[in-house]
Amino acid sequence: MAGLLPPLKSFSPAKDQQVIVVCDSAAITAGDISGVLSALNYLSSDRSTAMSAEGTVTLVFHGYNHDPRELYSIPEAQDVKKPHG
């Protein structure tokens, strides 16, 4: 097929497991994403765990299905990507 790029060596091979991390709109609105941060911190806690999780993590934003805006244009959803102290 013309136009397709060959796979890059840096891509991880397909894995049987998937890790779903859910960002709930209620937690986001309350400013408490500690559950999400805890999950992500665990998945990156050491090299072995991080390498096992590579290519398996999907971040899901729950509770915005009926909002007509794109996720990136919802201010409280944008706040999730900001550093939290």
CYANA upper distance limits for C-alpha pairs under 8 A (distance plus 0.5 A):
  7 PRO  CA     11 PHE  CA      7.74
 12 SER  CA     54 GLU  CA      7.62
 12 SER  CA     55 GLY  CA      6.85
 14 ALA  CA     55 GLY  CA      8.22
 15 LYS  CA     55 GLY  CA      8.11
 15 LYS  CA     56 THR  CA      7.49
 17 GLN  CA     56 THR  CA      6.97
 18 GLN  CA     56 THR  CA      5.17
 18 GLN  CA     57 VAL  CA      6.67
 18 GLN  CA     58 THR  CA      8.01
 19 VAL  CA     53 ALA  CA      8.12
 19 VAL  CA     56 THR  CA      6.05
 19 VAL  CA     57 VAL  CA      5.17
 19 VAL  CA     58 THR  CA      6.69
 20 ILE  CA     57 VAL  CA      6.37
 20 ILE  CA     58 THR  CA      5.45
 20 ILE  CA     59 LEU  CA      6.60
 20 ILE  CA     60 VAL  CA      7.42
 21 VAL  CA     36 VAL  CA      7.05
 21 VAL  CA     39 ALA  CA      7.67
 21 VAL  CA     57 VAL  CA      7.62
 21 VAL  CA     58 THR  CA      6.65
 21 VAL  CA     59 LEU  CA      5.42
 21 VAL  CA     60 VAL  CA      6.57
 22 VAL  CA     36 VAL  CA      7.38
 22 VAL  CA     59 LEU  CA      6.47
 22 VAL  CA     60 VAL  CA      5.24
 22 VAL  CA     61 PHE  CA      6.43
 22 VAL  CA     62 HIS  CA      7.06
 23 CYS  CA     27 ALA  CA      7.78
 23 CYS  CA     28 ILE  CA      7.52
 23 CYS  CA     33 ILE  CA      7.70
 23 CYS  CA     36 VAL  CA      6.87
 23 CYS  CA     59 LEU  CA      7.67
 23 CYS  CA     60 VAL  CA      6.42
 23 CYS  CA     61 PHE  CA      5.23
 23 CYS  CA     62 HIS  CA      6.46
 24 ASP  CA     28 ILE  CA      6.74
 24 ASP  CA     61 PHE  CA      6.48
 24 ASP  CA     62 HIS  CA      5.26
 24 ASP  CA     63 GLY  CA      6.68
 25 SER  CA     29 THR  CA      6.47
 25 SER  CA     61 PHE  CA      7.51
 25 SER  CA     62 HIS  CA      6.39
 25 SER  CA     63 GLY  CA      5.57
 25 SER  CA     64 TYR  CA      7.31
 25 SER  CA     77 ALA  CA      8.42
 26 ALA  CA     30 ALA  CA      6.62
 26 ALA  CA     63 GLY  CA      8.13
 27 ALA  CA     31 GLY  CA      6.58
 27 ALA  CA     32 ASP  CA      5.61
 27 ALA  CA     33 ILE  CA      6.41
 28 ILE  CA     32 ASP  CA      6.43
 28 ILE  CA     33 ILE  CA      6.53
 28 ILE  CA     76 GLU  CA      7.00
 28 ILE  CA     77 ALA  CA      7.37
 28 ILE  CA     80 VAL  CA      7.71
 29 THR  CA     76 GLU  CA      6.80
 33 ILE  CA     37 LEU  CA      6.73
 33 ILE  CA     80 VAL  CA      8.09
 34 SER  CA     38 SER  CA      6.35
 35 GLY  CA     39 ALA  CA      6.77
 36 VAL  CA     40 LEU  CA      6.71
 37 LEU  CA     41 ASN  CA      6.34
 38 SER  CA     42 TYR  CA      6.62
 39 ALA  CA     43 LEU  CA      6.76
 40 LEU  CA     44 SER  CA      6.79
 41 ASN  CA     45 SER  CA      6.19
 42 TYR  CA     49 THR  CA      8.39
 43 LEU  CA     49 THR  CA      6.33
 43 LEU  CA     50 ALA  CA      5.99
 43 LEU  CA     53 ALA  CA      6.89
 44 SER  CA     49 THR  CA      6.83
 44 SER  CA     50 ALA  CA      5.16
 45 SER  CA     49 THR  CA      7.15
 45 SER  CA     50 ALA  CA      7.41
 46 ASP  CA     50 ALA  CA      6.58
 47 ARG  CA     51 MET  CA      6.48
 48 SER  CA     52 SER  CA      6.66
 49 THR  CA     53 ALA  CA      6.67
 50 ALA  CA     54 GLU  CA      6.55
 53 ALA  CA     57 VAL  CA      6.99
 64 TYR  CA     71 LEU  CA      8.16
 69 ARG  CA     73 SER  CA      6.79
 69 ARG  CA     74 ILE  CA      7.22
 70 GLU  CA     74 ILE  CA      7.45
 71 LEU  CA     77 ALA  CA      7.18
 71 LEU  CA     78 GLN  CA      8.45
 72 TYR  CA     77 ALA  CA      7.44
 72 TYR  CA     78 GLN  CA      6.66
 73 SER  CA     77 ALA  CA      8.40
 73 SER  CA     78 GLN  CA      7.77
 74 ILE  CA     78 GLN  CA      6.82
 75 PRO  CA     79 ASP  CA      6.91
 76 GLU  CA     80 VAL  CA      7.55
 77 ALA  CA     81 LYS  CA      8.38
 78 GLN  CA     82 LYS  CA      7.94
